[in-house]
Every structure is written in structure tokens, then in C-alpha cells.
């Protein structure tokens, strides 16, 4: 009987430790969520100001690439915030948001890189060649990420978190 009481005490102690770690995890997720939310709010305000300045200055065509870059950064942060929310709510890491963040980052770089082709040509053939290699690798990465996303949704529908 003494062995059973000792085993029960161990189980209760392990449960308390696990609950403490869960509480610490929740505190970290809330802190990260608050920091991400504040960051995205500041970035959104900055992009809004930059948009109006660019529009008022009449240089929208020149500034659109920078604005697009910043908007995609905001979208990435929102997806990371969503990942934190899902992790907090369900206490499980869901792969889909991470793949989406990587996909947005790749597309962001592709858009910026292709928008800067004119400048790259002026820098010389070597710079242009390196940009083309980067563009090819980014394209392959994008295709691989889309394939991962499709495979994940087909094989494990439960692995795709529902937006609340």
C-alpha cells in the first residue's frame, strides 16, 4: 500500500509541475501576442502615413514597392500572431501558419526582387545573375511550400487550425 501512496504523490507532483509549465507557457504566449499586436499596430500606422505621403507627393509609382514590402511584412506578423493565438488556445503547434508565414516571406522577396530588376541591370551582369539565381530558388521554395500546404490539408485536416 505504501508503494501506491508514493506513486500517487509522484503523479500529483508531476501534475503540479506540468500545470506550472502550462501557466508559464500561457504567460509567454500572452506576452508575445501583446508585443506582436503592438508591433503590427505601429507598422500599420507607419504604412498608412507613408501611403498618404506618397500619394500626396505624387510619387506613388516610385513608392509602391516599399509600401507593398511593408504591407506584406504586416501580413507576416498577423500570421505569426495567429500562430501564437492557436498555440495559446490549443496548446499545440499547428504547422499550417508556419508554412503560410514562409510562403508570404518568399512571395514578399520575389515581388521586391522583380520590382528592382531595373536597378539590378544598372549594377551589372553579375548582380543581375545573382538576382536571377535567387529568384529561381525562391520560386522552387514557393512551389515546395504550396505542395506542403496542399499535402497537409489533404492528409491531416485536423492539422489545419480553424479561425475563431
C-alpha positions as CSV (number, residue, x, y, z in Angstrom):
1,X,0.0,0.0,0.0
2,X,2.9,2.3,0.7
3,X,4.1,2.0,-2.8
4,X,0.8,3.0,-4.2
5,X,0.7,6.2,-2.0
6,X,4.2,7.0,-3.1
7,X,3.2,6.6,-6.7
8,X,0.2,8.8,-6.2
9,X,2.3,11.5,-4.7
10,X,4.7,11.3,-7.6
11,X,1.8,11.6,-10.1
12,X,0.3,14.6,-8.2
13,X,3.8,16.3,-8.1
14,X,4.2,15.7,-11.9
15,X,0.8,17.1,-12.5
16,X,1.6,20.3,-10.5
17,X,4.9,20.7,-12.4
18,X,3.0,20.2,-15.7
19,X,0.4,22.8,-14.7
20,X,3.1,25.3,-13.7
21,X,4.8,24.9,-17.1
22,X,1.5,25.3,-18.8
23,X,0.9,28.6,-16.9
24,X,4.4,29.8,-17.8
25,X,3.7,28.9,-21.4
26,X,0.5,30.8,-21.3
27,X,2.2,33.9,-19.9
28,X,4.9,33.7,-22.6
29,X,2.2,33.4,-25.3
30,X,0.2,36.4,-24.0
31,X,3.4,38.5,-23.8
32,X,4.4,37.5,-27.3
33,X,0.9,38.2,-28.6
34,X,0.9,41.7,-27.0
35,X,4.3,42.5,-28.4
36,X,3.2,41.3,-31.9
37,X,-0.1,43.2,-31.7
38,X,1.7,46.4,-30.7
39,X,4.3,45.9,-33.5
40,X,1.7,45.4,-36.2
41,X,-0.3,48.4,-35.0
42,X,2.8,50.6,-35.2
43,X,3.7,49.2,-38.6
44,X,0.2,49.7,-39.9
45,X,0.2,53.3,-38.8
46,X,3.6,53.9,-40.4
47,X,2.4,52.3,-43.7
48,X,-0.7,54.4,-43.6
49,X,1.3,57.6,-43.2
50,X,3.8,56.5,-45.9
51,X,0.9,55.8,-48.2
52,X,-0.6,59.2,-47.7
53,X,2.8,60.9,-48.1
54,X,3.5,59.0,-51.3
55,X,0.0,59.8,-52.7
56,X,0.2,63.5,-51.7
57,X,3.7,63.8,-53.1
58,X,2.7,62.3,-56.5
59,X,5.4,59.7,-56.4
60,X,3.1,56.7,-55.9
61,X,4.8,54.7,-58.7
62,X,8.2,55.1,-57.1
63,X,7.0,54.3,-53.5
64,X,4.6,51.4,-54.2
65,X,7.3,48.8,-53.9
66,X,8.3,49.9,-50.4
67,X,4.6,50.1,-49.4
68,X,4.0,46.6,-50.7
69,X,7.0,45.3,-48.9
70,X,5.8,46.8,-45.6
71,X,2.2,45.6,-46.2
72,X,3.5,42.0,-46.7
73,X,5.6,42.3,-43.5
74,X,2.4,43.3,-41.7
75,X,0.6,40.3,-43.1
76,X,3.5,38.0,-41.9
77,X,3.3,39.4,-38.4
78,X,-0.5,38.9,-38.4
79,X,0.0,35.3,-39.4
80,X,2.6,34.9,-36.6
81,X,0.1,36.4,-34.2
82,X,-2.4,33.9,-35.4
83,X,0.1,31.1,-34.8
84,X,0.6,32.4,-31.2
85,X,-3.2,32.5,-30.7
86,X,-3.6,28.9,-31.9
87,X,-0.7,27.7,-29.7
88,X,-2.2,29.5,-26.7
89,X,-5.8,28.3,-27.3
90,X,-5.0,24.7,-28.1
91,X,-1.6,24.1,-26.5
92,X,-0.3,22.5,-29.7
93,X,1.8,23.7,-32.6
94,X,-0.1,23.7,-35.9
95,X,2.2,23.6,-39.0
96,X,-0.1,25.5,-41.4
97,X,0.5,29.0,-40.1
98,X,4.3,28.5,-40.2
99,X,4.1,27.4,-43.8
100,X,1.9,30.4,-44.6
101,X,4.4,32.8,-43.0
102,X,7.2,31.2,-45.0
103,X,5.1,31.4,-48.2
104,X,4.3,35.1,-47.6
105,X,8.0,35.8,-46.9
106,X,9.0,34.1,-50.1
107,X,6.4,35.9,-52.2
108,X,7.4,39.2,-50.5
109,X,11.0,38.7,-51.6
110,X,10.0,37.7,-55.1
111,X,7.9,40.8,-55.5
112,X,10.6,43.1,-54.2
113,X,13.3,41.4,-56.3
114,X,11.4,41.6,-59.5
115,X,10.5,45.2,-58.8
116,X,14.2,46.1,-58.5
117,X,15.2,44.5,-61.8
118,X,15.8,47.9,-63.4
119,X,18.3,48.8,-60.7
120,X,20.0,45.4,-60.9
121,X,20.6,45.8,-64.6
122,X,22.4,49.0,-63.9
123,X,24.6,47.3,-61.3
124,X,26.0,44.9,-63.9
125,X,25.7,41.4,-65.2
126,X,27.0,39.7,-62.0
127,X,24.4,41.4,-59.8
128,X,21.6,40.5,-62.3
129,X,22.8,36.9,-62.5
130,X,22.8,36.6,-58.7
131,X,19.3,38.0,-58.6
132,X,18.1,35.5,-61.2
133,X,19.6,32.6,-59.1
134,X,17.8,34.0,-56.0
135,X,14.6,34.3,-58.0
136,X,14.9,30.7,-59.2
137,X,15.5,29.4,-55.7
138,X,12.6,31.5,-54.3
139,X,10.3,30.1,-57.0
140,X,11.3,26.5,-56.1
141,X,10.8,27.2,-52.4
142,X,7.4,28.7,-53.1
143,X,6.3,25.6,-55.1
144,X,7.6,23.3,-52.3
145,X,5.7,25.3,-49.7
146,X,2.5,25.3,-51.7
147,X,2.9,21.5,-52.1
148,X,3.4,21.1,-48.4
149,X,0.3,23.2,-47.7
150,X,-1.8,21.1,-50.1
151,X,-0.5,17.8,-48.7
152,X,-1.1,18.9,-45.2
153,X,-4.7,19.9,-45.9
154,X,-5.4,16.6,-47.7
155,X,-3.8,14.2,-45.2
156,X,-4.4,15.9,-41.9
157,X,-7.5,18.2,-42.0
158,X,-7.3,18.4,-38.2
159,X,-3.7,19.9,-38.5
160,X,-5.3,23.0,-40.1
161,X,-6.4,25.3,-37.4
162,X,-9.9,26.8,-37.7
163,X,-10.0,30.6,-37.4
164,X,-12.2,31.6,-34.5
